[in-house]
Amino acid sequence: MTTTTTTATVFLLLTIIATTNSATIYTGSITPNYTTTHFLLIDNSGDFLRSTNRNYTAAILNPQPESPSFYLLVYHSASHVVVWAANRNNPISNSGRVHVSFTGITINDDSGEQIWSTPEFNSTVASLQLLDTGNLILMDPFNNTLWQSFDHPMDTIVPGQKLPVGKTLTAVKSLADFSNGDYAFTVTSNDGMLQWKTLTYYRLLMDPKSVKNSNRPVDYMTVNGSGFYLGSESDVAIKVMIATADSDYKILKVTNDGHLVVMRYNNDWETDFSTPTDDCRPTFRCSKLGLCSGNGCSCPPGFRTDPVTKSGCVLLDTSLTLPAESCNENEHEMNRKTNSSEDFVYVHLGTGMKYFPIEFTDPVESGISLSKCEAACSSNCSCLGLFYGNYSGSCHLIQNSLGSIVLSSNNKTDDKQGLIKTIRLSTSSTSQNHNTSGSHSGFPIIGIILLPMITGVLIILIFAMWMIRRKNMNKAKRKYTKSSDNSDDLELFSIAGLPVRFDHEELVEATMNFSTPIGSGGFGTVYKGVLRDKTVVAVKKITALGAQGKKEFGTEIAIIGNIHHVNLVKLKGFCAHARERFLVYEYMNRGSLDRTLFRPGPLMEWQERYEIALGTARGLAYLHSGCEHKIIHCDVKPENILLSDNMQVKISDFGLSKLLSPEQSGLFTTMRGTRGYLAPEWLTNTAISDKTDVYSYGMVLLELIQGRKNCVQVPSHDSGNPSTSTEGQSSVSSGSQNRTPRARALYFPLQALEMHEAGRYLDLVEPRLASRVTNDEAQKLVKVALCCLHEDPSLRPTMANVVSMLEGTLPVGEPRVESLNFLRFYGRRFTEPSTVVTGAEIEVPSGFMLAAVVDSSSPSASPNSFSYMTSQVLSGPR
C-alpha cells in the first residue's frame, strides 16, 4: 500500500468517524470536544441533543424551510416551538459550525470567523447538558453551572424559568428572522413594561386580570400551569391568574406585534392570555404615523398612505418632509443657525388623537405656551413631534422614533393636541440653481424656444374652451350628480371610526366581477374574493337598500366595524359606490354550519357540535351585553353561523337590519328572520328583545343535536285511522285504501319535549353519534335548548346564562313544560295533511304569503285566527 493510499484511507476513516459522531442524537448531555453543522445533521433534521424526558431538543435549524439562516436553538419537542436561540442576531449557513470545547461553546460561519460564543470561564467545561426544563447549561467537573441559557432569554420563558428584574424578553422580527425586533417586555421592581424601541406603551398592572398582592419589590417573573407571577422567593407581588388545567404546558411570550401572551399546548397551541387587549396599544400597530382605530389603520388628516412601503403615512403636502429619525447634533445646530433655506413647520394631527408612549413620560416643561413647546422641539435634534396640553401647558416631545397615532374614543375629554415636526425647504436655492445653469445659454436662445411653445399652448387652450362650451349643457346634469356624490363622500369621510374603504374597482377585481357567489340571504348575495395583498375575503352586496345617504350608511358601518369578538365575523371594510353598498368580511373557508351539518359528508363529532354551540352562544352574549349598543341579531340560523378549518365559530349578518329599506325593516315582519327560527312574539304584538335571539338559538341547538333540520319529511306507511306517535310525528289517513301513501312530517322540537318528559335524551342524538355520547352530555344540551324555547320570553335565559350553563359555571335550568305546550300544537298542526294542504292565502306586511287554515273540526277558533296562525307558520317548522 502506497503512502498516498494510506493517507487517503486515514482521512476517509476520520471523516466517517466525525460524521457518525456529529449525526448522533445524544440524550441529556454532550462532552467536549464536539463539532457539528446542520449539513452533518441533515438526516436528524438538525437535532443533536435531547433532554432526558424528551420534552426539549437542541438543534441547528432554520426557522422556515426556505430560509438560508440557521441558528443554534432549543425547541419544545412536541410542538416545535423555539424557546431560545444562541446566535439570534447572527445566523449562519447550513455549513456554519457549532463547537463545544473545554472552554465553552463557539459558533463560526463558513469562513471560520467566530460570530457567537459563551464568555470565558475560570474552570474547565466538562459537559453541555439540556435539562428537562429546557435550560441549556455548561457544567464544570465539580457539577457547578458555568453558564445557562435561562440567563439569556430570547422572546419566551418556560415553566421553571425565572426572568429577573432588569432582564428583557425581546420579540423576533418575524417568523423567519430571529433577530431583535422592536417590541420588548421588561421586568421592573414594581411592574412589568411593554416597550417599543425603549418607549413604554403599556404596564402589566393596567390589565384587569393583574392583581397586586403587596408593595414588596419584585425579584423575578415566572410562569406555571395556573398563570404567571412577579415576586420574590418569599412573596408574590403581582399575579395574573389564568383558569386552565395545571397539567397543560404553558409558555409566556412577547409577540412581534407587541403583545404579551400566555400560550397553552395540549396537542395544539391555544392563547389563554393576551395583553394589551386594545390592539391599538402597540406603538407601531399601523406603522409610522398610521392612524389606528378599532376598525383598522388609516391616515390622519393631512397625510396619505406611503406609496412606497404601502404601510404607514406620509405628508400630503409634498413641499414638506419629515426630519430624519437619526441625526447629528452638531450638524443640526449648524443648519438651524446658518441655513436660511430650512424652516420647521408643525403639522396638526387633528382632534382626538393620542400617542400612548407620552402617558409614561414626564413633560419636558409645564405651564408654557405652544410656541415655546415648538421652540423646544425645534432646538432638539431628536425631536420629531410634540403633544401639547391645552389646559396644563405641558409639553411632551416625541423623540428618536415615530410610531402610530391613535384615534381617541373620547375626544371631548382629551385636552392634548398633537403636532408633527416637518421641514420646508424654500424655493430660493432651487431658483438659484436654475438661474446659474441658465446664465450660460443666455436669454435670446430661451426666448426663441419659449415663444413658439407659448403660442401653441394658447391655441390649444382656446380650442379646448370652445369644445367645453359646446358640451356645457350636456355636462351640467352630470356635474350636479357628481357634486352630490362628492358631498356624500365628504360626509362619509367625516365619520369617525369607519373601517377601511375599498374602491368599487378593487372589489370587482377581487371577486372577478362578482363571479363566485358563496351564499345569499335576506340581506344580499355574498361573493368570494381575493384582495391585492392575497387576503381572501367574503364580499356581501347589500340589496334593496332604502333612500338613506352615504352618511347614514357610514354611521351604521362604523358601529358594526367597532364590534370585535372572537365569535363574530370581522368586518374588514366597505364600499359605497353610487347606489350600491358592499361589506367586506373575513373569509371562513368551511362556509356556513348548514353545509356541514345538513349535507352529505364526514360526520361532525359531538365535541365539535358542542364547541359550535358554545361559540355561537358567546357571540350572541357579546352582542346582547358586551357591546356599547345592544344588538339583536334577529336572524340566528345555521346559515349565519360560519366555520373555519381551525375550529373557529363566528356569527355573521349581525347589525345589518338598519341597512334595509323601510319596506323591509319597517314593522316587525318575517323579513328580519327565517321561518322555523323566529320566536312566537314576532307577530303577536309583543316587543322584540334579545330573548328573541335566545329562541332562535334554541332551535339551532336542537338541529346540532340531531344533525338535521327541525322539520323533515319522512315516508309514511300508515293506513287506516288517524294516529299520533309518541315521537312528535303525526300521520293521517285519507280514509281511502287506494290513495297513494303520503309523506309525513317529523317536527323535532316536539320530539325533544316528549323525550325530555320520558328522560330518553340519547334517543334525540344523531344515531351515528349515539354510542359516543353520554346521557348526561345529551341531557345538558337538550335542556338548555328547551329552556331557550319557552313561549314566555321572560322565562328564557339570557345568552350570558346560556354560556354559563354550557361552560358548567351555572347549573343547567329545568325546562318548564307548561311553557312548551305550544310545541305540541305546532308539531301536530304542521304534520296534519288538512293543515298543510287546505287553506287560502293571506298577504301580510312585506308581501309574505301565509296560509290561513280553516279547520271545521277544531273546537276552538283561536288556533285558526290570523295572528296565531301567522305566528305558527313563522315559529314553526320551515
C-alpha positions in Angstrom: 0.0 0.0 0.0 1.4 3.4 -1.0 1.8 6.4 1.3 -0.8 8.3 -0.7 -3.3 5.5 -0.4 -2.6 5.2 3.3 -3.1 8.9 3.9 -6.4 8.9 1.9 -7.7 5.9 3.8 -6.9 7.5 7.2 -8.6 10.8 6.1 -11.7 8.8 4.9 -11.9 7.0 8.2 -11.6 10.2 10.2 -14.3 11.8 8.1 -16.6 8.8 8.6 -15.9 8.9 12.4 -16.6 12.6 12.6 -19.7 12.4 10.5 -21.1 9.5 12.6 -20.3 11.4 15.8 -21.9 14.5 14.5 -25.1 12.7 13.3 -25.7 11.1 16.7 -28.6 12.5 18.7 -27.5 12.5 22.3 -29.7 12.4 25.4 -29.1 14.5 28.4 -25.5 15.7 27.8 -22.5 16.0 25.4 -18.9 16.1 26.4 -16.1 18.1 24.7 -14.8 18.1 22.1 -17.9 18.1 19.9 -18.2 19.8 16.5 -21.2 19.7 14.1 -23.1 21.6 11.4 -26.6 21.4 10.1 -25.3 19.7 6.9 -23.9 16.9 9.0 -27.2 16.6 11.0 -29.4 16.7 8.0 -30.6 13.1 8.5 -31.7 14.1 12.0 -33.4 17.3 10.8 -30.7 19.3 12.6 -31.3 17.7 16.1 -28.2 16.7 18.2 -29.3 16.7 21.8 -32.5 15.9 23.7 -33.5 16.3 27.3 -33.8 13.2 29.4 -37.6 13.5 29.3 -37.5 14.3 25.6 -39.6 17.4 26.2 -36.9 19.7 24.6 -34.4 19.3 21.8 -31.2 21.3 20.9 -30.6 21.6 17.2 -29.2 23.7 14.4 -32.2 24.7 12.3 -33.6 27.4 10.0 -37.0 28.7 11.2 -38.6 28.4 7.8 -37.9 25.7 5.2 -36.6 28.0 2.5 -34.7 30.3 4.9 -30.9 30.4 4.5 -30.5 31.5 8.1 -29.6 28.8 10.7 -29.5 29.1 14.5 -28.3 27.1 17.4 -31.6 26.8 19.3 -33.7 24.9 21.8 -37.3 24.0 20.9 -40.2 22.2 22.5 -40.2 18.8 21.0 -43.9 18.2 20.8 -44.9 21.5 19.2 -41.5 22.5 17.6 -41.9 26.0 19.1 -38.5 27.6 19.5 -37.9 28.8 23.1 -34.3 30.0 22.8 -31.7 30.8 20.2 -28.0 31.5 20.8 -27.0 33.4 17.7 -30.3 35.2 17.1 -28.7 38.3 15.6 -26.0 36.4 13.7 -27.4 33.5 11.7 -25.1 31.0 9.9 -25.5 28.9 6.8 -26.1 25.1 6.9 -22.4 24.6 6.9 -21.7 27.0 9.8 -20.0 25.2 12.7 -21.1 24.8 16.3 -18.2 23.7 18.6 -18.4 22.5 22.2 -14.9 22.6 23.7 -13.3 22.7 27.2 -13.6 26.5 27.1 -17.2 26.8 26.1 -19.5 27.0 23.0 -18.4 28.8 19.8 -20.3 29.3 16.6 -18.4 30.0 13.4 -19.6 31.0 9.9 -18.4 29.4 6.6 -15.2 31.4 6.6 -14.3 30.3 10.1 -14.9 33.7 11.7 -16.4 33.4 15.2 -19.8 35.1 15.4 -21.0 34.0 18.8 -19.6 32.4 21.9 -20.1 31.9 25.6 -17.9 34.0 27.9 -14.5 32.9 29.3 -14.7 30.7 32.5 -12.3 30.2 35.3 -13.0 26.5 35.2 -12.9 23.8 32.5 -16.1 22.8 30.7 -16.9 19.2 31.5 -20.3 18.8 29.7 -23.1 20.5 27.8 -26.4 19.5 29.2 -30.0 20.0 28.2 -32.2 19.8 31.3 -35.8 18.6 31.4 -36.8 22.3 32.0 -35.4 23.3 28.6 -32.4 25.0 30.2 -29.1 24.5 28.2 -26.2 24.6 30.6 -22.4 24.2 30.7 -21.1 22.3 33.7 -17.6 22.1 35.2 -16.0 18.8 36.6 -17.5 19.6 40.0 -21.1 19.9 38.7 -21.1 23.6 39.1 -23.1 25.6 36.5 -20.8 27.8 34.4 -23.4 29.2 32.0 -27.1 28.7 31.3 -29.4 29.7 28.5 -32.1 30.7 31.1 -29.9 33.7 31.9 -30.1 34.9 28.3 -33.8 34.7 27.3 -34.9 35.4 23.8 -38.7 36.2 23.5 -40.0 33.3 25.6 -39.9 31.9 29.2 -41.0 28.4 30.0 -42.2 26.8 33.3 -39.4 26.7 35.8 -37.6 29.7 34.2 -37.3 33.0 36.0 -36.9 36.3 34.3 -35.0 38.6 36.8 -35.6 42.3 37.3 -33.9 44.2 34.6 -34.0 41.4 32.1 -35.9 41.7 28.9 -37.8 39.5 26.5 -37.3 40.8 23.0 -39.6 39.8 20.2 -38.3 38.4 17.0 -38.6 40.5 13.8 -40.5 37.8 12.0 -41.1 34.0 12.0 -38.1 33.7 9.6 -35.9 36.2 11.3 -35.0 35.7 14.9 -33.0 38.9 15.3 -34.1 41.5 17.8 -37.4 43.1 16.9 -38.7 46.5 18.1 -41.0 45.1 20.9 -39.9 44.0 24.3 -41.1 43.2 27.8 -39.0 44.2 30.8 -39.5 43.3 34.5 -39.1 46.2 36.9 -39.1 46.3 40.7 -42.8 47.0 40.9 -44.3 46.1 37.5 -43.7 44.8 34.0 -43.5 47.1 31.0 -44.1 46.5 27.3 -41.9 48.8 25.2 -41.4 49.7 21.6 -37.9 50.9 20.8 -37.4 51.5 24.6 -40.6 53.6 24.7 -43.1 52.2 27.3 -46.6 51.9 26.0 -48.2 49.5 28.5 -47.8 48.3 32.1 -48.8 44.9 33.2 -50.9 46.3 36.1 -53.1 48.0 33.6 -54.5 44.6 32.6 -57.7 43.9 34.6 -56.5 40.3 35.3 -53.4 41.6 37.1 -53.8 41.5 40.9 -51.3 43.4 43.1 -50.8 41.5 46.4 -48.2 43.6 48.1 -45.8 46.5 47.6 -42.7 44.5 48.2 -40.0 44.7 45.4 -40.2 42.2 42.6 -37.2 39.9 42.0 -38.3 38.0 39.0 -41.2 36.8 36.8 -42.2 33.1 36.3 -45.0 31.2 34.5 -46.7 28.0 35.6 -49.8 26.0 34.9 -52.2 28.5 36.5 -50.8 31.8 35.4 -47.7 33.9 35.8 -46.3 35.9 38.7 -44.0 38.7 39.6 -42.5 38.4 43.0 -39.7 37.0 45.2 -38.9 33.8 46.9 -41.0 34.8 49.9 -43.8 36.8 48.4 -45.9 37.3 45.2 -46.3 41.0 44.5 -48.3 40.7 41.2 -50.1 37.7 39.8 -52.1 37.1 36.7 -54.4 34.1 37.2 -55.4 32.0 34.1 -58.1 29.4 34.9 -56.9 26.4 32.8 -55.7 22.9 33.6 -52.4 22.9 35.6 -51.3 19.9 33.6 -51.1 21.8 30.3 -47.7 23.1 29.1 -47.5 26.9 29.1 -45.1 29.5 27.8 -45.0 33.3 28.1 -44.0 35.1 25.0 -43.6 38.6 23.6 -45.0 38.6 20.0 -43.7 40.6 17.1 -46.9 42.6 17.1 -46.4 44.0 20.6 -48.5 41.7 22.8 -47.5 39.7 25.9 -49.2 36.3 25.6 -49.5 33.1 27.6 -50.0 30.1 25.3 -51.1 26.6 26.3 -50.2 23.4 24.5 -52.3 20.3 24.6 -51.9 18.7 21.2 -52.3 22.2 19.8 -51.5 25.8 20.8 -54.2 28.0 22.3 -53.8 31.5 23.6 -55.0 31.8 27.2 -54.0 35.3 27.9 -53.0 38.3 25.7 -52.4 41.9 26.7 -53.0 44.6 25.9 -56.5 43.8 24.8 -56.6 47.1 22.9 -54.9 46.3 19.5 -54.0 49.9 19.1 -51.8 50.0 22.2 -48.7 48.6 20.5 -46.9 51.7 19.3 -46.2 50.6 15.7 -49.5 48.9 15.1 -50.2 50.9 12.0 -46.6 51.7 11.1 -45.1 55.2 11.0 -47.7 57.9 11.6 -50.6 55.5 10.8 -53.9 56.2 12.5 -55.1 53.3 14.5 -58.8 52.8 15.5 -61.0 49.8 16.2 -61.6 49.4 12.5 -58.0 49.1 11.4 -55.4 51.5 10.0 -55.8 54.8 8.1 -54.1 58.1 8.0 -54.5 61.3 10.0 -55.8 64.5 8.2 -53.1 65.9 6.0 -51.4 62.5 5.5 -51.8 59.7 3.0 -50.6 56.1 2.8 -46.9 55.8 1.9 -46.9 54.8 -1.8 -43.5 53.1 -1.5 -43.9 50.9 1.6 -47.7 50.6 1.4 -47.8 51.0 5.1 -47.6 54.0 7.4 -48.4 57.5 6.3 -46.5 60.4 4.6 -47.4 64.1 4.2 -49.9 65.1 1.6 -48.0 68.4 1.1 -45.0 67.4 -1.0 -43.2 70.7 -0.2 -42.8 69.3 3.4 -40.7 66.5 4.5 -40.1 64.7 7.8 -36.8 65.1 9.6 -34.5 62.1 9.8 -35.1 59.8 12.8 -31.3 59.6 13.4 -29.4 62.9 13.5 -26.1 64.6 14.2 -26.5 67.3 16.9 -23.6 69.4 15.6 -24.8 69.3 12.0 -28.4 70.0 13.1 -27.3 73.1 15.2 -25.2 74.4 12.3 -28.0 74.0 9.8 -30.5 75.6 12.2 -28.4 78.7 12.6 -26.9 79.2 9.2 -29.1 77.6 6.5 -31.9 80.1 5.9 -33.5 77.6 3.4 -34.5 75.3 6.2 -37.7 76.1 8.2 -39.6 73.9 10.6 -43.3 73.6 10.1 -45.6 71.9 12.6 -48.5 70.0 11.1 -51.5 69.4 13.3 -52.8 65.8 13.6 -56.4 66.8 14.2 -58.6 66.5 17.2 -59.0 63.4 19.3 -55.5 62.0 18.6 -53.4 60.2 21.2 -49.8 58.8 21.4 -49.6 56.2 24.1 -45.9 56.5 24.9 -46.3 60.0 26.3 -48.5 58.6 29.0 -45.4 57.1 30.6 -43.0 60.0 30.3 -42.8 63.3 32.1 -43.3 66.5 30.0 -40.0 68.4 29.3 -41.8 71.5 30.6 -45.1 72.5 32.0 -47.1 75.8 32.1 -45.6 77.0 28.8 -47.1 78.3 25.6 -47.5 76.2 22.5 -44.9 78.4 20.7 -42.3 77.7 23.4 -43.1 74.0 23.2 -42.5 74.1 19.4 -39.3 76.0 20.0 -38.1 73.3 22.4 -38.8 70.7 19.7 -37.0 72.8 17.0 -33.9 73.1 19.1 -33.8 69.3 19.8 -32.2 67.2 17.1 -34.0 64.0 18.1 -37.5 65.6 18.4 -39.9 64.5 15.7 -43.1 65.9 17.1 -44.9 67.0 20.2 -48.1 66.8 22.2 -49.2 70.0 24.0 -51.6 70.2 26.9 -54.1 73.0 26.1 -55.1 73.4 29.8 -51.9 72.5 31.7 -49.4 73.9 29.2 -47.5 70.6 29.4 -45.0 69.9 26.6 -44.3 66.2 25.6 -41.7 65.7 22.9 -41.8 62.7 20.6 -38.1 61.8 20.2 -36.0 59.4 18.2 -38.8 57.3 16.6 -42.3 57.9 15.3 -45.0 55.2 15.8 -48.7 55.1 15.2 -51.2 57.7 16.3 -54.4 56.5 18.0 -57.9 57.9 17.5 -59.2 58.6 20.9 -62.7 57.2 21.8 -63.4 60.2 24.0 -62.5 63.3 22.1 -64.3 65.7 24.4 -62.1 64.9 27.5 -58.8 64.8 25.6 -57.1 68.2 26.1 -53.9 67.5 24.2 -53.1 68.4 20.6 -50.5 66.6 18.6 -48.2 68.3 16.1 -45.6 66.6 13.8 -42.4 68.4 13.0 -41.6 68.9 9.3 -39.1 70.7 7.2 -39.9 73.1 4.4 -37.1 74.0 2.1 -37.6 77.4 0.4 -37.5 77.6 -3.3 -34.7 80.2 -3.3 -32.0 77.6 -3.5 -33.8 75.9 -6.4 -34.3 79.2 -8.2 -30.6 80.0 -7.7 -29.6 76.7 -9.3 -31.9 77.3 -12.2 -30.5 80.8 -12.8 -26.9 79.6 -12.6 -27.5 77.0 -15.2 -29.4 79.4 -17.4 -26.7 82.0 -17.4 -24.6 80.0 -19.8 -27.2 79.9 -22.5 -28.5 83.5 -22.4 -31.9 85.0 -22.8 -32.2 85.2 -26.6 -31.9 81.5 -27.0 -34.5 80.8 -24.3 -36.9 83.4 -25.9 -36.6 81.8 -29.3 -37.5 78.4 -27.8 -40.3 79.6 -25.4 -42.3 82.0 -27.6 -43.5 79.4 -30.2 -44.3 77.0 -27.4 -46.4 79.5 -25.6 -48.2 80.4 -28.8 -49.0 76.7 -29.4 -50.3 76.3 -25.9 -52.6 79.3 -26.2 -54.1 77.9 -29.4 -54.8 74.5 -27.8 -56.4 76.3 -24.8 -58.7 78.3 -27.0 -59.8 75.2 -28.9 -60.4 73.3 -25.6 -62.5 76.1 -24.2 -64.6 76.1 -27.3 -65.2 72.3 -27.0 -66.1 72.7 -23.3 -68.7 75.4 -24.1 -70.3 73.2 -26.7 -70.8 70.4 -24.2 -71.6 72.6 -21.3 -75.4 71.8 -21.3 -74.8 68.0 -21.5 -72.4 68.1 -18.6 -74.4 70.3 -16.3 -76.6 67.4 -15.0 -73.5 65.1 -14.7 -71.7 67.7 -12.7 -74.6 68.2 -10.4 -74.8 64.5 -9.8 -71.1 64.2 -9.2 -71.2 67.2 -6.9 -73.9 65.4 -4.8 -71.8 62.3 -4.7 -68.8 64.2 -3.6 -70.8 65.9 -0.9 -71.9 62.5 0.3 -68.2 61.3 0.2 -67.1 64.3 2.3 -69.9 63.4 4.9 -68.8 59.8 4.8 -65.1 60.6 5.5 -66.1 62.9 8.4 -67.5 59.9 10.3 -65.0 58.7 13.0 -64.2 55.1 13.3 -65.0 53.9 9.8 -63.3 50.7 8.7 -61.2 50.6 5.5 -63.0 51.9 2.5 -62.5 49.9 -0.7 -62.8 51.2 -4.3 -65.5 49.6 -6.4 -62.9 48.7 -9.0 -60.9 46.9 -6.3 -63.9 44.7 -5.3 -64.7 44.0 -9.0 -61.1 42.9 -9.5 -61.1 40.9 -6.2 -64.3 39.0 -7.0 -63.5 38.6 -10.7 -66.6 40.7 -11.5 -68.6 39.0 -8.8 -68.4 35.6 -10.5 -68.1 33.4 -7.4 -71.2 33.5 -5.2 -70.9 31.6 -2.0 -74.1 32.4 -0.3 -77.2 34.6 -0.2 -79.9 35.6 2.2 -82.3 38.4 3.1 -79.5 41.0 3.2 -78.0 40.2 -0.2 -75.5 37.9 -2.0 -72.1 37.0 -0.8 -69.1 36.6 -3.2 -65.7 35.1 -2.6 -62.8 37.5 -3.4 -59.0 37.8 -3.2 -57.6 41.3 -2.4 -54.4 42.5 -4.0 -52.4 41.5 -0.9 -53.7 37.9 -1.4 -56.1 38.1 1.5 -59.2 36.0 0.9 -62.4 37.8 1.8 -66.2 37.5 1.5 -67.9 40.4 -0.2 -71.5 41.0 0.6 -73.5 43.0 -1.9 -76.4 44.5 0.1 -79.7 44.6 -1.9 -82.9 46.6 -1.5 -81.4 49.5 0.3 -83.6 52.4 1.3 -83.1 56.0 0.4 -80.5 56.6 3.1 -77.4 58.6 2.1 -73.8 57.5 2.4 -73.6 59.3 5.8 -76.3 57.2 7.3 -74.8 54.1 5.8 -71.4 55.0 7.2 -72.8 55.6 10.7 -74.2 52.1 10.8 -71.0 50.6 9.3 -68.9 52.4 11.9 -71.0 50.8 14.7 -70.7 47.3 13.1 -67.0 47.8 12.4 -66.3 48.6 16.1 -67.6 45.2 17.2 -64.8 42.8 17.8 -65.2 39.4 19.3 -63.6 36.0 18.5 -67.0 34.5 17.7 -68.2 37.4 15.4 -67.2 37.7 11.8 -64.9 40.6 11.4 -65.9 43.5 9.1 -62.7 44.3 7.2 -64.1 47.2 5.2 -66.9 48.6 3.0 -67.6 50.2 -0.3 -70.2 52.8 -1.2 -70.4 53.1 -4.9 -73.3 55.2 -6.4 -76.4 53.4 -5.1 -74.6 50.2 -4.4 -73.3 49.1 -0.9 -70.8 46.4 -0.2 -69.4 45.0 3.0 -66.1 43.1 3.1 -65.8 40.4 5.7 -63.1 38.0 6.7 -63.4 34.7 4.8 -64.5 31.5 6.6 -63.3 28.6 4.4 -65.7 25.9 5.7 -68.7 28.0 4.9 -71.9 28.0 7.0 -73.0 25.5 9.5 -75.9 24.2 7.4 -73.5 23.0 4.7 -71.5 20.8 7.2 -74.4 19.7 9.3 -77.2 19.0 6.8 -75.4 17.9 3.7 -73.7 14.6 3.0 -70.2 14.4 4.2 -67.9 13.5 7.1 -69.7 13.1 10.4 -69.5 16.1 12.7 -68.3 14.9 16.1 -70.1 15.7 19.3 -67.3 17.8 20.7 -67.3 19.9 17.6 -71.0 20.4 17.9 -70.6 21.4 21.5 -67.8 23.9 20.6 -70.1 25.4 17.9 -72.9 25.7 20.3 -70.7 27.4 22.9 -69.0 29.7 20.4 -72.4 30.8 19.0 -73.7 31.5 22.5 -70.6 33.5 23.3 -71.0 35.6 20.2 -74.7 36.3 20.9 -74.0 37.1 24.5 -71.4 39.7 23.4 -73.9 41.3 21.0 -76.6 41.5 23.8 -74.5 42.7 26.7 -70.8 43.3 25.6 -71.3 46.0 23.0 -71.6 49.7 23.7 -75.0 49.4 21.9 -77.1 46.3 22.4 -77.6 44.5 19.1 -80.4 42.0 18.5 -79.4 39.7 15.6 -83.0 38.9 14.5 -81.8 36.1 12.1 -80.0 33.4 14.1 -79.9 30.2 12.0 -77.2 27.7 10.7 -76.8 29.7 7.5 -75.5 32.7 9.6 -73.0 30.6 11.7 -69.7 30.3 9.9 -66.9 27.8 10.4 -63.2 27.5 9.5 -60.7 24.7 9.5 -59.1 25.7 12.8 -62.4 25.2 14.7 -63.3 28.9 14.7 -67.0 29.6 15.0 -68.3 33.0 14.0 -71.7 34.6 13.7 -72.4 36.7 10.5 -75.0 39.2 9.5 -75.3 40.9 12.9 -76.3 44.6 13.0 -77.5 44.7 9.4 -81.2 45.3 9.9 -80.9 49.1 9.9 -79.3 49.0 6.5 -82.5 47.7 4.9 -85.1 49.8 3.2 -88.2 50.9 5.2 -90.3 48.3 3.3 -88.0 45.6 4.6 -87.2 46.8 8.1 -90.4 48.7 9.0 -92.8 46.7 11.2 -91.7 43.5 12.9 -92.1 41.3 9.9 -90.7 38.0 8.8 -88.1 39.6 6.6 -85.9 40.0 9.6 -85.7 36.4 10.2 -86.2 32.9 8.8 -89.3 30.8 9.3 -88.6 28.0 11.7 -86.3 30.0 13.9 -88.5 33.0 14.8 -90.0 33.3 18.2 -93.8 33.4 18.7 -93.7 37.1 19.7 -92.8 38.3 16.2 -96.4 38.7 15.1 -98.3 38.7 18.4 -97.8 42.4 19.2 -95.1 41.5 21.7 -92.0 43.6 22.0 -88.9 42.2 20.3 -85.9 41.8 22.6 -82.7 39.9 23.0 -84.8 36.9 24.2 -86.0 36.6 20.5 -82.4 35.6 19.6 -82.4 33.2 22.5 -85.4 31.3 21.0 -83.7 31.1 17.6 -80.6 29.8 19.3 -82.6 27.1 21.0 -83.9 25.9 17.6 -80.3 25.9 16.2 -79.1 23.9 19.2 -81.7 21.2 18.6 -80.5 20.9 15.0 -77.0 20.5 16.2 -78.1 17.6 18.5 -80.0 15.7 15.8 -77.9 16.7 12.8 -80.8 17.6 10.5 -83.4 20.3 10.2 -86.1 20.6 12.8 -88.8 19.6 10.3 -88.2 16.9 7.8 -90.5 14.8 5.6 -90.2 11.0 6.2 -92.1 8.2 4.3 -95.3 7.1 5.8 -96.6 3.6 5.6 -99.6 4.0 7.9 -103.2 3.4 6.8 -106.5 3.3 8.5 -107.4 5.5 11.4 -105.5 8.6 12.3 -102.8 8.1 14.8 -100.3 10.2 16.6 -96.9 8.8 17.6 -95.1 9.4 20.8 -92.1 10.8 19.0 -93.6 14.1 17.8 -94.7 12.7 14.4 -98.3 12.6 13.3 -99.9 10.9 10.3 -103.5 11.0 9.0 -105.0 8.5 6.6 -107.2 9.9 3.8 -109.8 7.2 4.5 -109.3 5.7 1.1 -107.5 2.4 0.8 -106.3 3.1 -2.8 -104.8 6.6 -2.3 -101.0 6.8 -2.7 -99.3 6.9 0.7 -98.4 10.4 1.8 -95.1 11.6 3.3 -95.3 12.7 7.0 -93.5 15.5 8.7 -91.3 15.0 11.8 -91.2 18.0 14.0 -88.1 17.6 16.2 -88.8 20.2 18.9 -91.9 18.3 19.8 -90.0 15.1 19.8 -87.4 16.7 22.1 -90.1 17.8 24.5 -91.6 14.3 24.6 -88.2 12.6 25.0 -87.4 15.1 27.8 -90.5 14.1 29.6 -89.6 10.4 29.2 -86.0 11.0 30.2 -84.7 9.4 26.9 -82.1 12.0 25.8 -79.9 9.7 23.8 -82.8 8.9 21.5 -82.5 12.5 20.3 -78.8 12.4 19.3 -77.9 11.7 15.7 -77.8 7.8 15.5 -74.3 7.7 14.2 -73.1 9.5 17.3 -75.2 7.9 19.9 -72.5 5.4 21.0 -70.0 8.2 21.6 -72.2 10.5 23.6 -73.2 10.0 27.3 -76.7 10.6 28.5 -75.5 13.5 30.7 -74.0 15.2 27.7 -77.1 14.9 25.6 -79.4 15.9 28.6 -77.4 19.1 29.1 -77.8 20.4 25.6 -81.4 19.3 25.3 -82.4 21.0 28.5 -80.6 24.2 27.5 -82.3 24.2 24.1 -85.8 23.7 25.6 -85.2 26.4 28.2 -84.5 28.7 25.2 -87.8 27.8 23.6 -90.1 28.9 26.4 -93.1 30.6 24.9 -92.9 33.4 27.5 -89.8 35.4 26.7 -89.3 36.3 30.4 -88.8 32.6 31.2 -86.0 32.2 28.6 -82.4 32.5 29.9 -80.1 35.3 28.7 -77.4 34.3 26.3 -74.9 35.1 29.1 -76.6 32.5 31.3 -76.7 30.0 28.4 -72.9 30.4 28.1 -72.5 29.8 31.8 -74.7 26.7 31.7 -72.7 25.3 28.7 -69.4 26.0 30.5 -70.6 24.4 33.7 -70.3 27.5 35.9 -74.1 27.7 36.2 -76.5 24.8 36.9 -78.5 23.8 33.8 -82.0 25.1 34.1 -85.1 22.8 34.2 -87.4 23.4 31.2 -91.0 24.4 32.2 -93.3 22.0 30.3 -96.3 24.3 30.7 -94.5 27.0 28.7 -93.6 24.5 26.0 -97.0 23.1 25.2 -97.3 25.3 22.2 -94.7 23.0 20.6 -97.3 20.2 20.6 -99.7 22.4 18.7 -97.0 23.5 16.2 -95.9 19.9 15.7 -99.3 18.3 15.3 -100.8 21.1 13.2 -97.9 21.1 10.8 -98.0 17.3 10.4 -101.7 17.1 9.5 -102.4 17.0 5.8 -105.5 19.0 6.2 -103.5 21.8 7.7 -100.8 21.9 5.1 -102.9 21.3 2.1 -106.1 23.3 2.5 -106.5 27.0 3.1 -106.5 30.3 1.5 -103.6 32.6 1.1 -103.5 35.9 3.1 -100.9 38.6 2.4 -99.1 40.0 5.4 -96.8 43.0 5.5 -93.7 42.8 3.4 -95.6 40.7 0.8 -95.2 37.4 2.6 -98.0 34.9 1.6 -99.2 32.8 4.5 -101.9 30.1 4.7 -104.9 30.9 6.8 -106.3 27.5 7.6 -110.0 26.8 8.1 -110.4 23.7 10.2 -114.1 22.9 10.9 -113.2 20.1 13.2 -111.4 22.3 15.6 -113.5 23.2 18.7 -111.5 26.4 19.2 -111.3 29.2 16.9 -108.2 30.8 18.4 -105.7 28.5 16.8 -107.2 29.4 13.4 -107.1 33.1 14.0 -104.9 35.1 11.6 -102.4 36.3 14.3 -101.9 32.9 15.9 -101.6 31.0 12.6 -99.2 33.6 11.3 -97.1 33.2 14.4 -97.4 29.4 14.0 -96.1 29.5 10.4 -93.3 31.7 11.4 -92.1 30.0 14.6 -93.0 26.5 13.5 -91.0 24.3 11.1 -89.8 25.5 7.8 
